[in-house]
Amino acid sequence: MHELSIAYDICRITEEHVGAGELASVLEVGVEVGVNAGLEIDSLEFCLEALLGAPPFGQAVPKIERLDGDELRVTYVEVEDGSP
């Protein structure tokens, strides 16, 4: 099940973008996945939900957009702005 290792990589990319100290403020991670990317997209989504819903994240959810082709990319990371 290489979807789990790809989900870990997506979490690592997220950490690189926001910093380790800000992972708890991540709300959503956008991912584009092509139907020909060689992944079981539902399994990837399940793995991401498990990883992003646990510490150090806690409240983040994946937003997966299915595309034609073989793309796989993180498109955005939504972070809580901390305003009251």
Buried (B, 14 or more C-beta within 10 A) or exposed (E): EEBBEBBEEBBEBBBEBBEEEBBBBBBBBBBBBBEEBEBEBEBBBBBBBEBBEEEBBEEBBBBBEEBEEEBBBBEEBBBEEEEE
